[in-house]
Amino acid sequence: MSISNITRINIEKPIWSNQSIGIAEWRLKAADTIEIVILYKDKSGRRVFPETYQISAHELKKCPLKTLRTGTRLYIVPIQKMEVNKCLAN
């Protein structure tokens, strides 16, 4: 049995135009699994995406890369492609 190396990432705001999030390539480090929390709240103060999501680094690296003007490279990950982490579901 192998132990998974997990990295937790908080996302302030999703990319609304394509219902996705951007994860900087440098944030992956040596992670096998990425746990993602989308912190964005509606006008009432409720989180729009209250679940904790997860995706394997292998699957995440299949997502398209976008290079920002600053040179930072982001994986563009559709929210629907991620799994809800049942252990941490709210």
N, C-alpha and C positions, 0 to 999 in steps of 0.2 A: 504494500500500500504506500503510495507516495503522498506527501503533504503538498498541498497547493499553495503557491505564493500569491497572496491576494493584495491588490492595491485598491484603496478606496478613494474615489474622486467625487468631489462636490461640484456640480454644474450650477452656475448662477441663473442662466437663462438658456432655453433651447433655441434652435434655429427654426423659427416658425414657418418659413417658406416651404420647408420640406419635412417638417416634423422630425428633426434629428438633433443631435448634439455634436459638438466638436471636442475631440480629445487630442491634446498635444502629444506628438510622437514621443517627446522626451519624458512624459509622465508615465509611460509604460514600464520603464526600467526592466526588471527581471520578472515581472508579474506573469503568472499563468492565468489568473482570473482577475477581472476588473469589476469592482462593485461601484455602482453609480447612484448618486442621490441628486435629483434635480430639485433645486431649492426654490425655484420660481413660484411666486404666490399671486393669486388674483386680487382684485380690488377688495374682497372681503377678508383677505389675509390667509386664505386657505391655499395650501400647496396644490397646484394644478396636477402634478404627477407625484402623489404621496408615497408611492412604492419605492423600495430600494431595488434597483435593477442589477443584473450581472450579465457579463459576456466574457467568453474566453478570449485571451489575447490572440489566439490563433484565428478566431472568427473576426475579431476586431480588425486585424491586419488585412483582411479581405476587403474592407470598406475603402472607398476612394479617399485619396489624400488631397488636401487643398493647401497650397502654400500661401501664407499671408504676406503682406508687403514687408513685414518685419523679418521675414525669413522663417518664422515658425511654421512647422508643418502639422496640420490637423487631420486626424481621421474623422470623416463625416459619417456618423453612425445613426441610422434610422432608429427611432425609439422603439418601433414595433419589432425590430430585429433582436432586441435585448429581452432577456427573461426576467420575470419578477422573482426576486429571491424570496422563496416561500418561508425561509427561516426568519427573515427580517421584515416580512410584509407588515404594513401598518394596519 
